[in-house]
Amino acid sequence: MSQESLKSLLPKFIDNLKDKKRSPSTVLAYRADLDQLIKYLLEKNKPTLDSVLSTDIESFRDSLLAQKYTPKSVSRKLNAVKTFFRFLVDEKIVTRDPSSTVSHPKIESSTPKFLSAIEYRALRDVVRNDIRISTIVELILQTGLRISEVANLKEGNYKNGILHIDEYATQESRDIPLNAPAKQILEKYLKERPKTESPYVFVSKNGKPLAIRNIRAAIDRYFQKAEIPGYTVNDLRTTFVVQNLKTGVDLVFLSRVSGHKRLSTTERYLALAQITQSGRKQELVEL
């Protein structure tokens, strides 16, 4: 094992993620998770690679659970740790991966949730006067964009009614034909958007890109205001898929628009939509 410090190796790993064109949000998340690991190990007087054992990684995992992190969050952080050590092995910086035998916490599977028409109309009503968040809500409902894709959207991605989603991480690039409500609100927002040199579509009042956590927090507040708590921004994407399946949109077309890597992922929503097979429509429904 190497006697190099974990702290000195982290920038090399981050540069590798950037070289692989991982999304900015993924890079930030990995850095934060690994900073958390390194801080924990330093407190245990284990600053170098050669001092880290699998029991230390297990102890880090268990400490997160004890701090009331959800099993899903801990699993995500553990993924970052495992990816970091695999990188060190691949680069021949270490010969042994102490994280390889560390198991993920058990995650109870839950049924995805989606909003009824009454519920997403209630959300629209309370968000109506906030043009920026209203546009984000509408884009997710009408196109199924992931929150990370919303945050990374640039002005150049929209042209002639088509929204181009750039390739990142394991996701392939794709083009989404916008329906009338999505085009109308996006074009309205772009006219009112704060003047800034930033290429990103969604920016704060001072012109800086809107962070994922800020988007999530804002939409959470509006869910509360609409008196439909218990939903998250991810449920808007599920709503898009379910409602399009219910109205007869073709499964393959919908899978491509949603950016699902496998058709089987989209097929799982058939039961949620309470249908046995999809229709043949080749255009998105207007929610």
VEXMARZA-513236 format. One record per residue (C-alpha): residue in three letters; x, y, z. Coordinates in pm, whole numbers, plus 32768, in hexadecimal, padded with zeros to 4 digits. Layout:
<rs>
ALAXYZ;...
</rs>
This chain:
<rs>
MET800080008000;SER807081637FB8;GLN80D4825680C9;GLU804683788000;SER7F3D844080B3;LEU7DD4841C804E;LYS7DB285958045;SER7EC685B87F40;LEU7E2D84AC7E61;LEU7CCE853A7E5C;PRO7D1C864C7D56;LYS7DA685417C69;PHE7C62847F7C88;ILE7B8F85B67C4E;ASP7C58860A7B15;ASN7C1984A87A99;LEU7AA084D67AC6;LYS7AB1861A79FF;ASP7B7A856F78EC;LYS7A64846A78D7;LYS7969858878AD;ARG78A9853679E6;SER77A1863F7A2D;PRO780487677B09;SER770486FE7C0E;THR779A859F7C1C;VAL78F9862B7C45;LEU788787107D5F;ALA77D085F37E0D;TYR78FB85077DF7;ARG79E586137E7C;ALA78FF865D7FA3;ASP78D184EB7FF5;LEU7A4684A57FE9;ASP7A9885DB80B4;GLN79AD854A81B9;LEU7A6583FC81B1;ILE7BBD849E81C8;LYS7B50857782EF;TYR7ACD8440839F;LEU7C11837F8363;LEU7CE884A483D5;GLU7C2684AA851B;LYS7C7D8338853C;ASN7DEC838D84FC;LYS7DEB82DE83AA;PRO7E6383E282AF;THR7F1982FA81BB;LEU7EA881E780D1;ASP7F7680DA8177;SER7EC0811182C0;VAL7D5E80E48239;LEU7CB57F948273;SER7B637F0F8207;THR7AF17F2C8370;ASP7B3380A2835C;ILE7A4D80C3822F;GLU79457FF382E0;SER796880D28411;PHE793D82078335;ARG7800816F829E;ASP7772811E83F5;SER77C48278847C;LEU76F783158363;LEU75CF823783B6;ALA75F482978525;GLN75E4840684BA;LYS748C83B98423;TYR74F683C382B6;THR740082F281F0;PRO747B819F8171;LYS74558227800F;SER75368352805C;VAL763782748107;SER763581877FDE;ARG767782AC7EF4;LYS779B83217FCA;LEU782481C07FD5;ASN781481B37E58;ALA78F382E67E4F;VAL79EA823E7F3E;LYS79F280FD7E72;THR7A2181BC7D2B;PHE7B42827C7DC9;PHE7BF881417E38;ARG7BBB80927CEA;PHE7C6081BE7C44;LEU7D8D819A7D2B;VAL7DAA802A7CD4;ASP7D88806D7B5E;GLU7E9881757B77;LYS7F73807B7C33;ILE7F8F81697D58;VAL7F1480517E39;THR7F077ED87E0E;ARG7DE87E977EFC;ASP7C8E7F337F0D;PRO7C177F488077;SER7AB87FA88009;SER7A7A7E797F28;THR79EC7D9C803D;VAL791E7EAC80E3;SER77AB7E7280AB;HIS76A57F7A8067;PRO75967FB88169;LYS744D7F10811F;ILE735D7FF6806A;GLU71EA7FB08084;SER71537FCD7F2A;SER703380BD7F0B;THR6F2C80E87E00;PRO6F6782237D2E;LYS6E6883367D66;PHE6DBC84117C67;LEU6CD6853C7C7F;SER6B6B85337C15;ALA6AEE863D7B22;ILE6A4C86F87C45;GLU6B9586F47D05;TYR6C7A87707BF0;ARG6B7C887C7B96;ALA6B8188EB7D03;LEU6CFD89007CF0;ARG6CE289D07BB3;ASP6BF68AC27C60;VAL6CDD8B0D7D85;VAL6E178B297CB0;ARG6D778BFF7BA2;ASN6E0F8D4B7C12;ASP6F718CBF7C25;ILE6FCC8CB17AB3;ARG71198BFE7AE9;ILE70988AE37BC6;SER6F538AD57B02;THR701D8A9679C5;ILE70E889867A6F;VAL6FAE88D77AF0;GLU6F0B88EB7999;LEU703D886978E0;ILE7057873979C2;LEU6EE286F179A8;GLN6EE18718782E;THR7032867777D9;GLY709A859E7900;LEU71EA864C7929;ARG72C285E07A4F;ILE730D86F27B4B;SER748086DD7AF0;GLU742587117981;VAL7356884279DD;ALA747988D87AA0;ASN757088967983;LEU748D8916786D;LYS752C8A267796;GLU748B8B2576AE;GLY752D8A807581;ASN7477893B75D2;TYR732B89CD755B;LYS72EB8A0C73EA;ASN71BC89F87305;GLY70DF8953740A;ILE71DD88427455;LEU728E881D75A1;HIS73E38775757F;ILE746286C476B5;ASP75DC86A176BB;GLU7688855676F9;TYR7711852A7857;ALA778F8409792C;THR76DB82CF78B1;GLN75BC83937815;GLU75B383BA769D;SER7553850375FB;ARG73ED85227581;ASP72FD861774E0;ILE71A8865E7577;PRO709686FB74A0;LEU6FE787F9757F;ASN6E6E88077583;ALA6DB589557583;PRO6DAA899276FF;ALA6F1E89457726;LYS6F848A257601;GLN6EA58B427674;ILE6F238B5477D8;LEU70938B1B777F;GLU70908C32767D;LYS6FDA8D197770;TYR70DC8CD4787E;LEU72048D0C7791;LYS717C8E667741;GLU71648EBD78B4;ARG72A28E0A7922;PRO739F8EE779DB;LYS74AA8F7578F6;THR75E88EAF792B;GLU77148E257871;SER76C98CCC78FF;PRO76658BD277EF;TYR757E8B1A78DF;VAL74078B4178B2;PHE73A88B487A21;VAL74658C4C7AE6;SER743A8D057C2E;LYS73E88E787C44;ASN755D8EC77C3D;GLY758D8DF97B00;LYS76338CC67B97;PRO75C88B637B32;LEU74B28ADE7C0C;ALA753289BA7CDD;ILE7478886F7CED;ARG744588907E65;ASN73A389E67E35;ILE72B889627D28;ARG7256883F7E06;ALA7220891C7F37;ALA714C8A167E75;ILE7068890B7DE5;ASP704988657F3C;ARG6FCC89B27FC8;TYR6EC789CB7EB7;PHE6E5188667EFA;GLN6E1588D28062;LYS6D678A117FF5;ALA6C85894A7F0B;GLU6C2F886A8034;ILE6CAC87317F85;PRO6DD386CF8065;GLY6E8185818040;TYR6EE985BA7ED7;THR704186157E50;VAL70BD86A67D09;ASN710E85417C94;ASP6F9B84EF7CA6;LEU6F5B85F17B95;ARG703085207AA8;THR6F6E83E77B0B;THR6E2B84A67ACC;PHE6EA184F8796C;VAL6EE5838A791A;VAL6DA5830379B4;GLN6CBD84057919;ASN6D5383D477C0;LEU6D2C825B77D9;LYS6BC482857849;THR6B7383567717;GLY6C04825E761F;VAL6D6482DC75D7;ASP6E4681D5753B;LEU6F29812B7639;VAL706481377562;PHE702F82A6750C;LEU6FF082FC7679;SER7122823876EB;ARG71FD82FA75F7;VAL716E844C7660;SER719583F477D2;GLY7301839677A0;HIS72D58239782F;LYS7403816377DC;ARG732E802877C6;LEU71CC7FF77746;SER718A7F177874;THR71AA804B7951;THR708580F078A0;GLU6FBF7FAC789F;ARG6FBC7FAE7A1B;TYR6ED680DC7A0F;LEU6DC680197958;ALA6D497F817A9D;LEU6D5280D67B46;ALA6C7F81607A29;GLN6B9B80307A4E;ILE6BB97FC778E3;THR6C457E897849;GLN6CD37F1B7707;SER6D1F80707679;GLY6C788123755C;ARG6D14819A7417;LYS6D1383147431;GLN6E5A83B273C0;GLU6E2984FF746F;LEU6E1E856A75D9;VAL6CD485B37681;GLU6C8D870D770F;LEU6C6486EB7887;
</rs>
